[in-house]
Each structure stands twice: as structure tokens, then as C-alpha cells.
Amino acid sequence: MAGEESRGHAPVALTEEQAERMLAEINEVIRAGEEMRELRAEMIQVFAGLGWTQDTIARLAGMSQPAVSKQMTKHKDGPPAPLEFTLDQPDVPWLEGRLWGLADEISALLDGAAHCTRHLDALARGRKRFTPQNVDTLRRLVEADLRGGATELPAEFRAAYDTISRGLDLPGKGEPPTASASVRRTLARRLQRDRLRGD
């Protein structure tokens, strides 16, 4: 050890590119944390709109009742609009959430060996956002998994993908949804996973 020290290697300076990459990674974590806090606050409003008590929401969210009350007061701008909890809805964020849920189930069934696993991880950790390009990438990866894992994946997975894909290619028109895109994605993801599991 002393011999290594005595050779006296001069410290290598950090390049601007290295510093930029490190700070970008840190910023991604911070941004993801802020986005998740905002999503939780919006979900609290959704649950309140369903008539759940603050005590129930606090228990489910792992928060104190005063913290839930503070979130509800802070974000209250009128009563929450009612949400429709049917799987077949035509707006893009809902369809993206369904695609996300389908990819989650594919990854779980293929034991993490799915083509879509790394992309899913990046989306879940906030390193990637739901841009049209990232959604297209996820679609291609899901398609590859459906082809490659055809013997291991239930037929319902292909049927769900076909419906989602058609919807993303030709999104439906109508009244714009009242909830934010992130809330709708989150709800659709959960409903799609539960449907595929038969829950």
C-alpha cells in the first residue's frame, strides 16, 4: 500500500463532461422525487373524491392524518372531478398507463429477462419520461417480448397489446380528461395489471 502511495500518481482532474453526467444523474433523482410527491398529492385528491376518510388515506399512504389534511388543503381547488374506472378509455395517458402495466406483467412473467425490463426500470425511476419517443420504444420492446415469449405469455397479453396499440395509433376524441396525465397513467397501469392477473 505504501509502495503504491510512494509512486505518487498525480490526481486526475474531473472533466466537465464527467461533472455534467454526475449532476444530471443527481437531478434525475431529485426530479423523480418531486414528481412522485406531486403524484401522491394528486392521488390523495382522487381518493378523497371517492369518499375515503383522511384516516383511511393516511393509513394506506403511510402518512399521518395531519399530513394528509395538509395535502388536501394545499391542493384543494374545488371538488375532485369524478373518475371513470373502466379499462377501455381512449385518451393517450390512459393507454400509456395500460401499456406500462402490460409491460410490467410481461417483465414479471419472464422473470426480468424481458426486452422491456431495463426501459421499465428507467421509467419507474424517473430517468425516462413518457415522451412519444419513449412510448414508441416501449411498444417495440413489448412487441419483441410478445414474439419471443409467445409460449410463456398468456393470449390475453397479445389481445391487450393489440387494443392498446390501436388506441395509441388512433387516439379517441372527446372530452379531455380532468385528472392529470400522471394520475391517469398510474390508475390505468394498476387496473391493467389487475385485469391481466384476473383480480
C-alpha positions in Angstrom: 0.0 0.0 0.0 2.8 2.4 0.9 4.6 1.5 -2.3 1.5 2.4 -4.2 1.4 5.8 -2.5 5.0 6.4 -2.9 4.7 6.1 -6.7 2.9 9.4 -6.4 0.3 9.4 -9.1 -1.0 12.9 -9.6 -4.7 13.2 -9.0 -6.7 13.1 -12.3 -8.8 16.2 -12.7 -12.6 15.8 -13.2 -13.7 16.7 -16.7 -16.6 19.0 -17.3 -18.3 16.1 -19.1 -17.9 13.8 -16.0 -19.3 16.5 -13.7 -22.2 17.2 -16.1 -23.1 13.4 -16.1 -22.9 13.2 -12.3 -25.1 16.3 -11.8 -27.6 15.1 -14.5 -28.0 11.8 -12.6 -28.5 13.7 -9.3 -31.0 16.0 -10.9 -32.9 13.0 -12.3 -33.3 11.6 -8.8 -34.4 14.9 -7.4 -36.9 15.5 -10.2 -38.3 12.0 -9.8 -38.7 12.6 -6.1 -40.6 15.8 -6.7 -42.7 14.3 -9.4 -43.6 11.4 -7.1 -44.6 13.7 -4.3 -46.8 15.7 -6.6 -48.4 12.4 -7.9 -49.0 11.3 -4.3 -50.7 14.6 -3.6 -52.9 14.2 -6.7 -53.8 10.6 -5.8 -54.8 11.8 -2.3 -57.3 14.1 -4.0 -58.6 11.2 -6.1 -59.1 9.0 -3.0 -60.9 11.9 -1.2 -63.1 12.2 -4.3 -64.1 8.6 -3.8 -65.3 9.4 -0.3 -62.5 7.9 1.6 -61.7 9.4 5.0 -58.5 11.2 5.8 -57.7 8.4 8.3 -58.1 5.7 5.7 -55.9 7.6 3.2 -53.3 8.3 5.8 -53.1 4.6 6.7 -52.9 3.5 3.1 -50.3 6.2 2.2 -48.2 5.6 5.3 -48.7 9.2 6.3 -50.1 10.9 9.4 -53.6 12.2 9.3 -52.5 15.8 9.7 -50.1 15.4 6.8 -53.0 14.1 4.6 -55.2 17.0 5.8 -52.4 19.5 4.9 -52.0 18.0 1.4 -55.8 18.1 0.8 -55.9 21.8 1.9 -52.9 22.7 -0.1 -54.1 21.2 -3.4 -57.9 21.8 -3.0 -59.2 23.9 -5.9 -62.8 22.7 -5.9 -64.2 19.2 -5.5 -62.3 16.5 -7.4 -63.9 15.6 -10.7 -65.3 12.0 -10.8 -63.1 9.5 -12.5 -64.2 6.6 -14.6 -62.6 3.3 -13.6 -63.1 1.3 -16.8 -60.1 -0.1 -18.6 -61.2 0.9 -22.1 -60.7 4.6 -22.3 -59.3 6.3 -25.4 -57.0 9.1 -24.1 -53.3 8.8 -24.6 -52.1 8.9 -21.0 -54.6 6.2 -20.1 -53.4 4.0 -23.0 -49.8 4.7 -22.0 -50.6 3.5 -18.5 -52.1 0.3 -19.8 -49.0 -0.3 -21.9 -46.9 0.3 -18.8 -49.0 -2.2 -16.8 -48.8 -4.8 -19.6 -45.0 -4.4 -19.8 -44.8 -4.8 -16.0 -46.6 -8.1 -16.2 -44.5 -9.3 -19.1 -41.3 -8.5 -17.2 -42.6 -10.3 -14.1 -43.6 -13.4 -16.0 -40.4 -13.6 -18.0 -38.5 -13.2 -14.7 -36.8 -9.9 -15.6 -35.3 -11.4 -18.8 -37.8 -9.4 -20.9 -36.6 -6.9 -23.5 -38.7 -4.2 -21.9 -37.3 -4.6 -18.3 -34.5 -2.0 -18.5 -36.8 0.6 -20.2 -39.4 0.0 -17.5 -36.9 0.5 -14.7 -35.8 3.8 -16.3 -39.5 4.9 -16.5 -40.2 3.8 -12.9 -37.2 5.7 -11.5 -37.9 8.8 -13.5 -34.8 8.5 -15.7 -37.1 8.4 -18.7 -40.3 10.3 -19.2 -43.4 9.4 -21.1 -42.4 11.2 -24.3 -43.8 9.9 -27.7 -40.3 8.5 -28.4 -40.0 6.6 -25.2 -43.5 5.2 -25.5 -42.7 4.1 -29.1 -39.6 2.4 -27.7 -41.6 0.6 -25.0 -44.1 -0.5 -27.7 -41.3 -2.0 -29.8 -39.8 -3.8 -26.7 -43.2 -5.2 -25.7 -43.8 -6.4 -29.3 -40.4 -8.2 -29.2 -41.3 -9.8 -25.8 -44.7 -11.0 -27.1 -43.0 -12.6 -30.1 -40.1 -14.1 -28.1 -42.1 -15.3 -25.2 -45.2 -16.5 -27.1 -45.2 -19.9 -25.4 -44.8 -18.4 -21.9 -47.2 -15.5 -22.1 -51.0 -15.8 -22.0 -53.0 -15.0 -25.1 -54.7 -12.1 -23.2 -51.4 -10.3 -23.2 -51.3 -10.1 -27.0 -55.0 -9.1 -27.1 -54.4 -6.3 -24.6 -51.4 -5.1 -26.6 -53.4 -5.1 -29.8 -56.1 -3.0 -28.2 -53.6 -0.6 -26.7 -51.6 -0.3 -29.9 -54.7 0.5 -32.0 -55.7 3.2 -29.5 -52.3 4.8 -29.5 -52.2 4.9 -33.3 -55.7 6.4 -33.4 -56.4 8.1 -30.1 -60.1 8.8 -29.4 -61.7 12.2 -29.5 -64.0 13.5 -26.9 -64.0 15.5 -23.7 -60.4 16.0 -22.3 -59.9 14.1 -19.0 -60.0 16.1 -15.8 -57.2 14.3 -14.0 -53.6 14.9 -14.8 -51.7 12.6 -17.2 -49.6 11.1 -14.4 -52.6 10.2 -12.4 -54.4 8.6 -15.3 -51.2 6.7 -16.3 -50.9 5.4 -12.7 -54.5 4.3 -12.4 -54.5 2.6 -15.9 -51.3 0.8 -15.0 -52.8 -0.6 -11.9 -56.1 -1.6 -13.5 -54.3 -3.2 -16.4 -52.1 -5.3 -14.1 -55.1 -6.4 -12.1 -57.0 -7.3 -15.2 -54.2 -9.5 -16.5 -53.9 -11.2 -13.2 -57.6 -11.8 -13.0 -58.0 -9.7 -9.9 
